[in-house]
Amino acid sequence: MSKSIPVEFRDLFNKRAYASLGTLRSDGSPQVTPVWCDLDGDRVLVNTAKGRHQEKNIRHDSRVAVVIIDPANPYRYLEIRGRAVEVHGRDADRHLDQMARKYLGAETYMFKQPGEVRIMYAIQAERINAFSFPHAEQLSS
């Protein structure tokens, strides 16, 4: 059963907050990759290139985990465990340019390699853990 992203944590997807995407390798061992992320309703969107480890892993096993940490407060984070329910390249280049505006302040993604095929994953949450340490500002004093 899919879960909803808590309203009080949706702001993380509007910030320049990097996420960690955990996938499972074919031998069952975990692999974690830093990624840019976005939100479409209650689905987390991540973008990668065909042939990369996370793309191969998701093709083999769609179970994933995403953790996004608030850049303003490292004691506030959202963990999403679920499945990559949709894999498509239809809008991946447009989405990548959107993410370049958010994360790089550039109009387009300038690091695409010749022949690179972009893929976008929509991750449907099955379990969500949200955490915010109260009074985190006191920890840095």
SULFEN-V934844 format. One record per helix or strand of 2 or more residues. SS is the DSSP state (a for helix, b for strand). FROM is the first residue (numbers start at 0). TO is the last residue. If there is no record, write none. Layout:
ss=<SS:SS>
from=<FROM:FROM>
to=<TO:TO>
This chain:
ss=<a:b:b:b:b:a:b:b:a:b:a>
from=<6:18:29:36:42:52:62:72:91:117:135>
to=<12:23:34:39:48:59:69:87:103:131:139>
